[in-house]
Amino acid sequence: MRKNVLGTLLAVLAAVLALVVVRPAGQAAAAAAPVRIMPLGDSITGSPGCWRALLWNRLQNTGYTNIDMVGTLGPQGCSVPYDGDNEGHGGALVTAVADQNQLPGWLSATRPDIVVMHFGTNDVWSNRSPDVILAAYSKLVDQMRASNPAMRILVAQIIPMNPSSCPECAQRVVDLNARIPGWAAGRTTAQSPITVVDQWTGFNDATDTGDGVHPNDNGILKMSDRWYPALAAALDGTTPSQPPTSTPPTSTPPTSTPPGQSGCTATYKQVGSWQGGFQGEVSVANSGTSAITGWTVTLTLPDGEQITQLWNGTLSTSGSTATVRNVSWNGALAAGASATFGFLASTGGTATAPVVGCSAS
């Protein structure tokens, strides 16, 4: 009798141990949280920033599947499915983001583990000095570490720029990039390393951009290729080998286009203003039921207003009418998809919204 009782107890104990040892391992693998990655910057990152689409797909295809791109901004129209959340704010200056303390709110909303930052192009365009730009970098790094003491930070030596309106910009980029490695060496820590990613070398503003600033199809491929090894290294040791049980969200419209009518809707908003000028942004949406291959937006400006700088579009003017056409990477929009372009303008008085029209092709 006593032997039977002892045998029963041993059997129960073995079953309990099996549950304790085996079950949690399976549960932990299933519950592993994805690594959250925030792409941070300006229109080169977010409007549409299709290097992010190429990078996300390459990571997925090479086993880095348990990742989540995060940001308070959604994706724009790239040609492949991808997780498009980001903090690429068209027209943004890193110095303004730092001065206005915008980053803490974005960090609080998205809680990234890794930040991938290409930032400073508009500051160079606005003739901010390397000292001022790097001081802004330092403030953003402090805010990142306040959000997550173990934040891994990838900072780009930014791509070349040579817009027709700024012949001095090419050298200003060289001057900034030359300072970034030394700045990073002084700010990196074992707990929160800063990795410098050279996006400048091998990038040709004449053949890899459409306007001397924003990357074209060649450019986004080069940017993706440069980000990949640094981001993969940051992920190594943190990404589970087992893929997640759910598929990461995709934001690109379906590859097959339903039959129907194409359409175009343009929506204007004023982003900011100052004495003698303002910044505007236009969202172009395919409001029809079939894909479009290009779009054209007209802006009828009030007397005294003139566009002085524009990104993510090709500008022509005739009198008070400004015509903006898509560039190579943001013209094809499936039904419901959208693209955004931005501009700076001068004004002799209070900024007044232009009359906006849109046509699709």
RAQUIBEL-V327155 format. One record per run of one state. SS is the DSSP state (hx for helix, st for strand, lp for the rest). FROM is the first residue (numbers start at 1). TO is the last residue. If there is no record, write none. Layout:
BEGIN
((SS,FROM,TO) (SS,FROM,TO))
END
This chain:
BEGIN
((lp,1,1) (hx,2,31) (lp,32,34) (st,35,41) (lp,42,42) (hx,43,46) (lp,47,50) (hx,51,61) (lp,62,66) (st,67,70) (lp,71,72) (st,73,73) (lp,74,85) (st,86,88) (lp,89,93) (hx,94,99) (lp,100,102) (hx,103,110) (lp,111,113) (st,114,118) (lp,119,120) (hx,121,125) (lp,126,129) (hx,130,147) (lp,148,151) (st,152,157) (lp,158,168) (hx,169,187) (lp,188,193) (st,194,198) (lp,199,208) (st,209,209) (lp,210,214) (st,215,215) (lp,216,216) (hx,217,235) (lp,236,264) (st,265,274) (lp,275,276) (st,277,285) (lp,286,291) (st,292,292) (lp,293,294) (st,295,300) (lp,301,305) (st,306,311) (lp,312,313) (st,314,318) (lp,319,320) (st,321,325) (lp,326,332) (st,333,333) (lp,334,337) (st,338,346) (lp,347,354) (st,355,360) (lp,361,361))
END
